């Protein structure tokens, strides 16, 4: 399992660095994200490699790190002080045991 997580983190870094290289050549404004960029981002986030993104799953950690790295590359400022991650509480339905 650790080898799988390491492989996914490496893949994420490689994809992220590819986007960073292409992002340096893009002007600001409506050309900031092309349709091919968007397709690449969504394809990675939705890929079977992440095996879902349930709480506690390695896929969630990889997806959130990917999204945070893209926000940083775009020059977005974190909303929560110095972090791109926002704390939240999950409420569980006591009748079904499922998240609300």
Backbone as CSV, one residue per row, in Angstrom:
resi,resn,N_x,N_y,N_z,CA_x,CA_y,CA_z,C_x,C_y,C_z
1,UNK,0.823,-1.187,0.000,0.000,0.000,0.000,0.870,1.256,0.000
2,UNK,1.968,1.221,0.783,2.856,2.383,0.843,3.480,2.631,-0.530
3,UNK,3.810,1.561,-1.221,4.398,1.711,-2.553,3.394,2.361,-3.507
4,UNK,2.126,1.976,-3.379,1.064,2.557,-4.198,0.932,4.055,-3.920
5,UNK,0.927,4.436,-2.656,0.808,5.847,-2.286,2.000,6.639,-2.808
6,UNK,3.186,6.093,-2.662,4.386,6.775,-3.171,4.309,6.956,-4.681
7,UNK,3.801,5.940,-5.382,3.672,6.016,-6.829,2.691,7.114,-7.209
8,UNK,1.562,7.211,-6.510,0.572,8.237,-6.814,1.097,9.640,-6.513
9,UNK,1.844,9.773,-5.437,2.421,11.085,-5.113,3.416,11.496,-6.201
10,UNK,4.227,10.557,-6.656,5.172,10.844,-7.739,4.424,11.247,-9.010
11,UNK,3.369,10.524,-9.329,2.564,10.856,-10.502,1.966,12.254,-10.369
12,UNK,1.467,12.582,-9.191,0.894,13.903,-8.940,1.932,14.996,-9.140
13,UNK,3.123,14.778,-8.625,4.182,15.780,-8.780,4.576,15.958,-10.240
14,UNK,4.629,14.853,-10.983,4.976,14.953,-12.400,3.908,15.718,-13.172
15,UNK,2.644,15.403,-12.913,1.562,16.114,-13.583,1.579,17.584,-13.192
16,UNK,1.776,17.838,-11.919,1.789,19.204,-11.418,2.920,20.011,-12.056
17,UNK,4.084,19.409,-12.184,5.202,20.138,-12.781,4.949,20.397,-14.261
18,UNK,4.251,19.491,-14.941,3.905,19.701,-16.341,2.969,20.886,-16.480
19,UNK,1.962,20.975,-15.590,1.039,22.095,-15.638,1.766,23.392,-15.318
20,UNK,2.722,23.341,-14.399,3.464,24.538,-14.015,4.255,25.071,-15.201
21,UNK,4.897,24.195,-15.935,5.682,24.614,-17.095,4.783,25.275,-18.127
22,UNK,3.619,24.658,-18.400,2.724,25.246,-19.392,2.075,26.525,-18.861
23,UNK,1.860,26.621,-17.553,1.220,27.803,-16.975,2.105,29.039,-17.093
24,UNK,3.418,28.856,-17.175,4.317,29.998,-17.270,4.178,30.714,-18.600
25,UNK,3.671,30.022,-19.616,3.547,30.609,-20.935,2.183,31.220,-21.195
26,UNK,1.280,31.168,-20.230,-0.083,31.629,-20.430,-0.240,33.031,-19.840
27,UNK,-0.900,33.897,-20.582,-1.198,35.242,-20.093,-2.344,35.175,-19.102
28,UNK,-2.472,36.222,-18.286,-3.582,36.268,-17.344,-4.877,36.564,-18.091
29,UNK,-5.984,36.445,-17.399,-7.279,36.714,-18.011,-7.972,35.443,-18.441
30,UNK,-8.783,35.559,-19.459,-9.589,34.408,-19.860,-8.762,33.287,-20.483
31,UNK,-7.526,33.551,-20.843,-6.657,32.501,-21.374,-5.898,31.764,-20.272
32,UNK,-6.183,32.063,-19.015,-5.434,31.468,-17.907,-5.572,29.956,-17.865
33,UNK,-6.754,29.436,-18.177,-6.963,27.987,-18.205,-7.584,27.638,-19.544
34,UNK,-6.905,26.792,-20.282,-7.440,26.356,-21.571,-8.349,25.153,-21.365
35,UNK,-9.105,24.825,-22.397,-9.987,23.665,-22.294,-9.188,22.379,-22.127
36,UNK,-8.013,22.294,-22.739,-7.193,21.088,-22.573,-6.619,20.997,-21.162
37,UNK,-6.278,22.148,-20.560,-5.834,22.162,-19.159,-6.952,21.646,-18.257
38,UNK,-8.138,22.198,-18.449,-9.275,21.807,-17.628,-9.574,20.318,-17.777
39,UNK,-9.515,19.826,-18.991,-9.743,18.397,-19.224,-8.695,17.557,-18.496
40,UNK,-7.459,17.993,-18.508,-6.390,17.271,-17.805,-6.621,17.257,-16.304
41,UNK,-7.010,18.417,-15.751,-7.243,18.496,-14.308,-8.374,17.567,-13.890
42,UNK,-9.501,17.663,-14.597,-10.669,16.858,-14.239,-10.388,15.371,-14.459
43,UNK,-9.691,15.049,-15.529,-9.359,13.644,-15.793,-8.509,13.055,-14.676
44,UNK,-7.568,13.839,-14.165,-6.731,13.337,-13.074,-7.540,13.175,-11.791
45,UNK,-8.306,14.202,-11.428,-9.083,14.153,-10.187,-10.100,13.015,-10.225
46,UNK,-10.689,12.753,-11.389,-11.723,11.721,-11.520,-11.146,10.355,-11.895
47,UNK,-9.839,10.259,-12.033,-9.242,9.017,-12.526,-9.392,7.858,-11.537
48,UNK,-9.439,6.653,-12.054,-9.500,5.468,-11.192,-8.249,5.302,-10.323
49,UNK,-7.160,5.963,-10.685,-5.942,5.868,-9.882,-6.162,6.362,-8.454
50,UNK,-7.070,7.321,-8.288,-7.317,7.867,-6.957,-8.296,7.007,-6.160
51,UNK,-8.916,6.047,-6.805,-9.812,5.072,-6.154,-10.815,5.742,-5.223
52,UNK,-11.476,6.757,-5.705,-12.455,7.460,-4.874,-11.753,8.433,-3.951
53,UNK,-12.532,9.216,-3.288,-11.955,10.215,-2.410,-12.730,10.263,-1.103
54,UNK,-12.920,9.108,-0.494,-13.617,9.036,0.788,-12.670,9.525,1.893
55,UNK,-13.237,10.000,2.986,-12.407,10.459,4.102,-11.463,9.355,4.551
56,UNK,-10.209,9.710,4.704,-9.204,8.754,5.160,-8.548,7.964,4.042
57,UNK,-9.065,8.043,2.821,-8.467,7.308,1.702,-7.264,8.067,1.141
58,UNK,-6.246,7.348,0.675,-5.069,8.020,0.094,-5.434,8.884,-1.108
59,UNK,-6.452,8.483,-1.868,-6.868,9.258,-3.037,-7.316,10.660,-2.680
60,UNK,-7.949,10.817,-1.520,-8.393,12.138,-1.077,-7.187,13.029,-0.793
61,UNK,-6.191,12.485,-0.127,-4.976,13.250,0.183,-4.289,13.709,-1.101
62,UNK,-4.189,12.821,-2.067,-3.535,13.166,-3.333,-4.341,14.229,-4.071
63,UNK,-5.666,14.065,-4.118,-6.519,15.033,-4.808,-6.418,16.410,-4.153
64,UNK,-6.457,16.460,-2.823,-6.412,17.770,-2.169,-5.049,18.427,-2.329
65,UNK,-3.986,17.665,-2.311,-2.660,18.241,-2.531,-2.533,18.763,-3.968
66,UNK,-3.110,18.029,-4.910,-3.080,18.449,-6.313,-3.817,19.781,-6.485
67,UNK,-5.019,19.863,-5.914,-5.816,21.083,-6.041,-5.106,22.264,-5.375
68,UNK,-4.549,22.046,-4.193,-3.821,23.117,-3.504,-2.600,23.558,-4.311
69,UNK,-1.888,22.613,-4.907,-0.704,22.984,-5.694,-1.096,23.802,-6.921
70,UNK,-2.234,23.463,-7.532,-2.686,24.228,-8.694,-3.106,25.641,-8.293
71,UNK,-3.760,25.774,-7.135,-4.143,27.099,-6.644,-2.900,27.949,-6.409
72,UNK,-1.880,27.336,-5.832,-0.638,28.057,-5.558,0.050,28.476,-6.864
73,UNK,0.069,27.559,-7.849,0.686,27.876,-9.140,-0.035,29.018,-9.857
74,UNK,-1.340,29.100,-9.656,-2.115,30.174,-10.275,-1.974,31.497,-9.533
75,UNK,-1.306,31.467,-8.380,-1.101,32.681,-7.607,-2.266,33.033,-6.704
76,UNK,-3.177,32.093,-6.462,-4.301,32.353,-5.566,-3.809,32.416,-4.128
77,UNK,-4.362,33.307,-3.368,-3.993,33.451,-1.957,-4.869,32.534,-1.109
78,UNK,-4.288,31.880,-0.102,-5.091,31.028,0.792,-6.107,31.855,1.572
79,UNK,-7.316,31.306,1.719,-8.376,32.012,2.452,-8.233,31.821,3.954
80,UNK,-7.574,30.750,4.379,-7.447,30.443,5.812,-6.039,30.766,6.291
81,UNK,-5.696,32.032,6.308,-4.349,32.408,6.739,-3.318,31.938,5.735
82,UNK,-2.461,31.007,6.141,-1.416,30.520,5.256,-1.721,29.170,4.648
83,UNK,-2.953,28.679,4.767,-3.286,27.337,4.289,-4.378,27.377,3.230
84,UNK,-4.248,26.510,2.245,-5.285,26.362,1.235,-6.399,25.429,1.708
85,UNK,-6.234,24.811,2.854,-7.195,23.838,3.355,-8.115,24.487,4.385
86,UNK,-9.406,24.232,4.244,-10.415,24.799,5.129,-10.915,23.715,6.081
87,UNK,-10.916,23.977,7.379,-11.451,22.984,8.317,-12.969,22.884,8.179
88,UNK,-13.499,21.707,8.395,-14.943,21.502,8.373,-15.297,20.298,9.224
89,UNK,-16.539,20.252,9.654,-17.045,19.134,10.440,-17.979,18.307,9.570
90,UNK,-17.939,17.011,9.758,-18.835,16.106,9.042,-19.884,15.621,10.023
91,UNK,-21.137,15.809,9.658,-22.222,15.325,10.499,-22.699,13.995,9.946
92,UNK,-22.916,13.049,10.841,-23.358,11.718,10.438,-24.808,11.539,10.832
93,UNK,-25.593,11.019,9.895,-26.996,10.714,10.162,-27.042,9.518,11.117
94,UNK,-27.578,9.685,12.335,-27.564,8.580,13.303,-28.420,7.384,12.858
95,UNK,-29.368,7.614,11.956,-30.232,6.518,11.509,-29.559,5.645,10.459
96,UNK,-28.792,6.271,9.571,-28.169,5.486,8.505,-26.665,5.316,8.688
97,UNK,-26.054,6.143,9.532,-24.603,6.086,9.696,-23.856,6.738,8.539
98,UNK,-24.565,7.396,7.642,-23.958,8.031,6.480,-23.767,9.518,6.727
99,UNK,-22.796,10.094,6.037,-22.554,11.537,6.149,-23.706,12.298,5.536
100,UNK,-24.000,13.457,6.122,-25.067,14.320,5.593,-24.490,15.323,4.625
